[in-house]
Amino acid sequence: MTTITPAPSTTDVETRGFAVSSLVLGLVSFVAGFTFVVPVGGLVLGILALRREPSARTMAIWGIVLNAVMLAGVVIATLAFLAFGLLLLPFAPLAFV
């Protein structure tokens, strides 16, 4: 006698796409360098994952943290470069003498 096991329905399968994408984008932004678009996309995906994928909460939180840290670093570096450029602006005519 054989037993028939029912096929898993699509509602039983838990998806973790947003959480995995957020985590991967956070890791890529640390490895690949300073960008602005990648951390913003990862942050959005991480927030969406927290709401839609409760089983992938840990990955979503790590993705949010990595992307937020990287985004803060990009903003701080941009402000530092702008401030440095503005500080050197009075000395610009001396460079062309």
N, C-alpha and C positions, 0 to 999 in steps of 0.2 A: 504494500500500500504506500502510495506516495502522498506527501503533503505539499500543498501548493501555498507558497508564501506570496502574499500580495506585493505588488510593486510599490515602492515608496511614492507617495503623492508629492506633487510639487509644493504643497503647503508645509510638508514636514521638513523639507530641505531648508536649512538655514544658510542664507547667503552672507558672505563677509566681504564682499567686493569693495565697498566704500572704506571699510576699516583697513583692509590690506593696501588699498591704493593710497590712503592717507599715510600709513606707516612707510611705504616704499618711497613716496614723494618726500617725506621728512628725511629719510636716510640719504636719498639722492641729493637733496639740497645741501646736506652736510658734506657729502663727498665731492659733489661737482662744483661747489663754490657758491659765491654770492649771486643770487638771482632774486627777482621780486615776484615773478609769476608763479614759480613752482611752490613756494611756501604758502602763498595765498590759496592756490588750488588745493593743496594738501590740508590746509586749515578748514576750508569749506567742506571737503570730503569727510574730514574727521568729525565735524559737527553734525553732518548728515548721518554719519554712521552711529553716533551716540543715540540719535532719535530713532533710527530705523532698524538697527541691528544690536539688540541688547546682548546677544551672546558674544559679540566681538567687542565688548566694552573696553577691555584692556588694550587691545591694539589701537582702538580709536583714540583713547586717552594718550597713548604714547605718540601717535601720529600728530595729535593736536599740540602736545608739548614740544616735539621736535620742530614742527613747522612754526610755532609761535616763537621759539628761541631763535630760529634762523631768520624769521621776519623781523624780529626786534634787532638782531645783529645787522641786517641790511639797512634798516632805518637809521640806526646809530652810526654806521659807517658812512652813509650818505650825508647825514648832518655834519659829521666830522670833516668830510671832504669839502663840503660847502663852506664850513667855517674856516678851514685852512685856506681855501681859495680866496675868501673875502679878506682874510688877514694879509695875504700876500698881494692883494690888489694895488695898494699904494706903491709897491716896489716894481710893478709891471713896466713902467717907462724905463727903469734902469736896465732891464734886460735887453732893450733894443738900442742901447748906446754903444 
